Structures are given as structure tokens and as C-alpha cells.
Amino acid sequence: MPDLWWSKNLDNANGYFGCEATREGGLITGFNTWSFFEVKHLPRRSKYYWSKINVFTRWLPSTKQTCILLFDPTDDLETPLLNPDPSQLNDPFGVYSGILAEVARLQENAVWGIRDHVRDIEKAETPSKTKPQPNYRQLHDIARHAIHVTESLDVAVQNVDHIIKQHELYASLWTEGSTPDIRQHASFQDTSSRLSFFQSHIESIRHRSISNQKRLQNEIQLAFNIVSQHDTKLTVEISAAARSDSATMKTLAFVTLTFLPPTFISAIFTIKIADYLFTRLRQLGIELIFGVPGDCNLRLVDFVEPSGLHWIGNCNELNAAYAVDGYASINGLYALITTYGVGELSAINGIAGAFAEKAGVIHIVEAPDRPISLSSIIRRTARNDLASRIEESAYLGRKFELEEQSHWYPLRRRL
């Protein structure tokens, strides 16, 4: 036996074929071959297992005898492997007719085992009323085993190709420079025909294995699409229910913010008005607050981020109003904050547009304390009379509301 046959690399190989002639005085005294085939099986109701054919042969031309050594044989091998037809012993490759017949039998059983699993998956019914629950782990395992079966078939086809090429080379060397032996030539022809047959047979089994893989991949994709379709349908139904409830939510929000003044709620629960206001906005599904900071609303803006809302600063109040109008048209309800006086009047066109389109917009304006509003501290407005300025804002906006509970807080709501 060659030293290469005992190497660690061949122990870890998934298949191979090799051969060599031994000579004395230029004459062939023997011909050695070694080969390895492995096949993976996946029965329906048991774990997978491997079948292996690890064989070494030595042919003696003087006596036309063939010595066969089979290493670590598995229980499912059949006897023709070790009992070849005597007519095949005139050719050192004649024994491979029985070996390849056994390889073809084992590979065909392995491929049909995978096919049975695939067929079971194809015949499984999909529930129409409940959510589909594909066993993705099982599908993955079967796909993994199918890949191994195809891999072993690829190696088997490669080994058969090498066997045929080496047989042709040996036959040409044997007949070269010698008197033609009709019986020997007939033996070479018979062996060549058998090897070609098994080459075709194992190749056809390989094609069926590839077909199993494609069918299984199709079933995996179908299972994923069915689950995705069910989830999408459920999402559409939830969205429809949410849209049907949006009018009720808007009504509740309006009633809550209108008839339960922030100062009253704050007094009951001993929380600050800003904390209560932004908490309620967050409960209504609002995540962003648009606006422009100013001297009168700086304290209010400080409460936005700590309350869990995200502040979106705009370059001017009109931009903020239009941004809120757009977000509210899509998501149902949004809010903006502007400063007292010029800030709220700058946003009035965007607010009026939201009102005309019935978009859910809440406009929050923090006014100065009453003593400050009645004094001459505020210089950025032409008139410091709070009552007159509120009257103008109510005329322009048509929906301003005023509440007095120790402080003036004009609050515009657009729902």
C-alpha cells in the first residue's frame, strides 16, 4: 500500500480514487487501487447515518487474482461487493463493477429518503384560519442533509470519471507492444461498458438529488411567503381598526384638554402644568414637538425633552406651523410651541390652513405672568394691554381660548 493512503488527509476526505502499477524488470507484476465512497441517509423516523465503502484492491496479472481489503464496513453493504463475477478478474478494474453497483444502490436509497421528506412537506396542509407555524428548524435540517447527499454524489461522479480514465490508460499500456490477447481485450471492453453504465446511472441519481434541493428550497420560500402574507393581512386589519378609532381618540383628547384645565389637574396631582401637558401629549401618541423658542416660552421648552418628547426647532414660526400641519395630516395629531405675541401671530397662516383641512394641530403659547403683561417690561409689542391683544388674536385665529387661574395661558387647539 502507498504511504499516502495512510495519511491523515485521506481520513478526513469525503471521497477519492487512486491507482498504481508495481513492476519488476520493467514488467507489471501487480496493480493496486484504492477508493473511498460515503453516502448519507436520512430515514423518515430515525436519525441520519452514513454508509462508507473504503476499499483497497491488488490485482495479480500472473494468476488473474484480485485481493480485496474492505476497511470499516457498514452493516448495509451487500455481498456482491466481495464476491465479484469470475469473468471480471481478467481486468484489475473489473472489481469496480460490483463496487459501483453498491455505491449506486446506496446513493439511490439516500436520494429517495430525502425525496420522501420533501414530499411530506409538499403535501402538508396550510391552515386557513389560524396563523401558519412552519417548522423552520426541520426545514433547515432537511436542507442541510440534502446538501450533504448531493455533495457525496458529486464526489462519486468525480471518482467514476477518474476510474474510467485510469482504466482506459491501463488498457492502452497493457496492449502496447504485446501480442493481442482476444480474451484480455474482451475483458477490457466488458469492464469499460460496465463503468460507463454506472457513470451514467450515478449521474442521473445526482440530478434527482439536485431536484430535491430545488423542491425543498421552493417549499421553504413558500412557507416564508405564507407567514409574511398572514402578518401583512393582520397589520392591515390593525391599521384599519386604528383609523376607525382615531376620531374617538381625537374627541377624547379634545374633551380632556378642554374641560379639565391644566391648572386644575396640576393642583390635584401636585405636578407642574408643563409636565402634565407634555405627558398628555405623549399619551395621545405625539412624539415630536415643533416650534421656535422665545423669551416667554423658554421655561416651557425646558420641559419637552425630560418628558420623553423630541424637540424639533424651526427657523421661524410659520415653518413650524406648516411642518405640524403636514405631520398631523399623516399621523392624526401633532403640536407646536411659539412665543407670546409675534411668534403666535407669525404662525397664524399655517394654523388657519390646518383648521381648514381639519388637521389635528395643537398650538401652545406661553404668555408672560399677569403682573409682567400689565407692566411696561414687554417692549417688543406695540400694545401691552393683554386683553386687547388677546381680542386681536381671537379675531385672527377664530379659535383662541383663554383661561385665568392666577396666570394667563392662551391655548389654541386644532383637532
Secondary structure, 3 states (H helix, E strand, C coil): CCHHHHCHHHHCCCCEEEEEEEEECCEEEEEEEEEEEEEEECCCCCCCEEEEEEEEEEEECCCCEEEEEEECCCCCCCHHHCCCCHHHHHCCCCCHHHHHHHHHHHHHHHHHHHHHHHHHHHHCCCCCCCCCCCCHHHHHHHHHHHHHHHHHHHHHHHHHHHHHHHHHHHHHHHHCCCCCCHHHHHHHHHHHHHHHHHHHHHHHHHHHHHHHHHHHHHHHHHHHHHHHHHHHHHHHHHHHHHHHHHHHHHHHHHHHHHHCCHHHHHHHHCCCHHHHHHHHHHHCCCCEEEECCCCCCHHHHCCCHHHCCEEEECCCHHHHHHHHHHHHHHHCCEEEEEECCHHHHHCHHHHHHHHHCCCCEEEEEECCCHHHHHCCCCCCCCCCCHHHHHHHHHHHHCCEECCECCCECCEEEEC
